[in-house]
Amino acid sequence: MANRTVTRADLYEAVYSRVGLSRTESAALVELILKEICDCLERGEIVKLSSFGSFIVRSKSERVGRNPKTGVEAPIKPRQVMVFKPSNVLKARINGLTIDDEEE
């Protein structure tokens, strides 16, 4: 398994080589898609991409945490966290299976 990080530039290049748009148009398209996803999440909407997964913003309430080095308790403020839940199709692809294989 490769320890490679996919960057925005890699996404631009993938769109450029596969779709046939110019490099500038490919970059603009990728940026537009990412902006729309971010805007939806910022509004608290769930972003669900079929056969890929869902991005969900969840609220975490205030709680008491502990410093692992000193053991001192400290309050952790309430906050929003983003969660990604992969689809069954994506999970199967990652594990080298098809959906039919998973059901057996």
C-alpha positions as CSV (number, residue, x, y, z in Angstrom):
1,M,0.0,0.0,0.0
2,A,1.4,3.4,-1.0
3,N,1.9,6.1,1.5
4,R,1.2,8.8,-1.0
5,T,-0.8,11.9,-0.3
6,V,-3.2,13.2,-3.0
7,T,-3.1,16.9,-3.3
8,R,-5.3,19.5,-5.0
9,A,-2.8,19.7,-7.8
10,D,-3.2,15.9,-8.3
11,L,-6.9,16.3,-8.5
12,Y,-6.5,19.2,-11.0
13,E,-4.2,17.0,-13.1
14,A,-6.6,14.0,-13.0
15,V,-9.5,16.1,-14.3
16,Y,-7.2,17.7,-16.9
17,S,-6.0,14.3,-18.2
18,R,-9.4,12.5,-18.1
19,V,-12.0,15.1,-18.9
20,G,-10.0,17.2,-21.5
21,L,-10.6,20.6,-19.9
22,S,-7.7,23.0,-19.9
23,R,-5.5,23.0,-16.8
24,T,-7.1,26.3,-15.7
25,E,-10.6,25.0,-16.2
26,S,-9.8,21.8,-14.4
27,A,-8.4,23.6,-11.4
28,A,-11.5,25.9,-11.3
29,L,-13.8,22.9,-11.5
30,V,-12.1,21.1,-8.6
31,E,-12.1,24.3,-6.5
32,L,-15.8,24.8,-7.3
33,I,-16.7,21.3,-6.1
34,L,-14.6,21.6,-2.9
35,K,-16.1,25.0,-2.2
36,E,-19.6,23.7,-2.6
37,I,-18.9,20.8,-0.2
38,C,-17.4,23.2,2.4
39,D,-20.3,25.6,2.1
40,C,-22.8,22.8,2.6
41,L,-20.9,21.5,5.7
42,E,-20.6,25.0,7.1
43,R,-24.4,25.4,6.9
44,G,-24.7,22.1,8.8
45,E,-25.9,20.1,5.9
46,I,-25.0,16.4,5.3
47,V,-22.9,15.9,2.1
48,K,-23.7,12.4,0.7
49,L,-21.9,11.2,-2.4
50,S,-23.3,8.0,-3.7
51,S,-20.9,5.0,-3.8
52,F,-18.3,7.2,-1.9
53,G,-19.7,8.2,1.5
54,S,-21.1,11.0,3.7
55,F,-19.6,14.0,5.4
56,I,-21.4,14.9,8.5
57,V,-20.9,17.8,11.0
58,R,-21.6,16.7,14.6
59,S,-21.8,18.7,17.8
60,K,-19.8,17.6,20.7
61,S,-20.9,18.8,24.1
62,E,-18.6,20.2,26.8
63,R,-16.7,17.5,28.8
64,V,-13.9,17.0,31.2
65,G,-10.6,15.9,29.7
66,R,-7.3,14.9,31.2
67,N,-3.8,15.9,30.3
68,P,-2.1,12.6,29.5
69,K,1.3,13.8,30.8
70,T,0.3,15.4,34.0
71,G,-3.1,13.8,34.7
72,V,-4.6,17.3,35.4
73,E,-8.3,17.6,34.5
74,A,-9.3,20.4,32.2
75,P,-12.6,21.3,30.5
76,I,-13.0,20.7,26.8
77,K,-15.2,23.3,25.2
78,P,-18.2,22.3,23.1
79,R,-17.3,22.2,19.4
80,Q,-18.3,21.0,16.0
81,V,-16.4,18.0,14.4
82,M,-16.6,16.6,11.0
83,V,-17.1,12.9,10.4
84,F,-16.7,10.9,7.2
85,K,-18.7,7.7,6.9
86,P,-17.6,5.6,3.9
87,S,-20.3,3.9,1.8
88,N,-20.4,0.1,1.7
89,V,-19.2,0.3,-1.9
90,L,-16.1,2.2,-0.9
91,K,-15.4,-0.1,2.0
92,A,-15.6,-3.1,-0.3
93,R,-13.3,-1.5,-2.9
94,I,-10.7,-0.7,-0.2
95,N,-10.8,-4.4,0.9
96,G,-10.6,-5.7,-2.7
97,L,-14.2,-7.0,-2.7
98,T,-17.3,-6.4,-4.6
99,I,-20.6,-5.8,-2.9
100,D,-21.7,-9.4,-3.8
101,D,-18.6,-10.8,-2.1
102,E,-19.4,-8.9,1.1
103,E,-22.9,-10.4,1.3
104,E,-21.6,-14.0,1.3
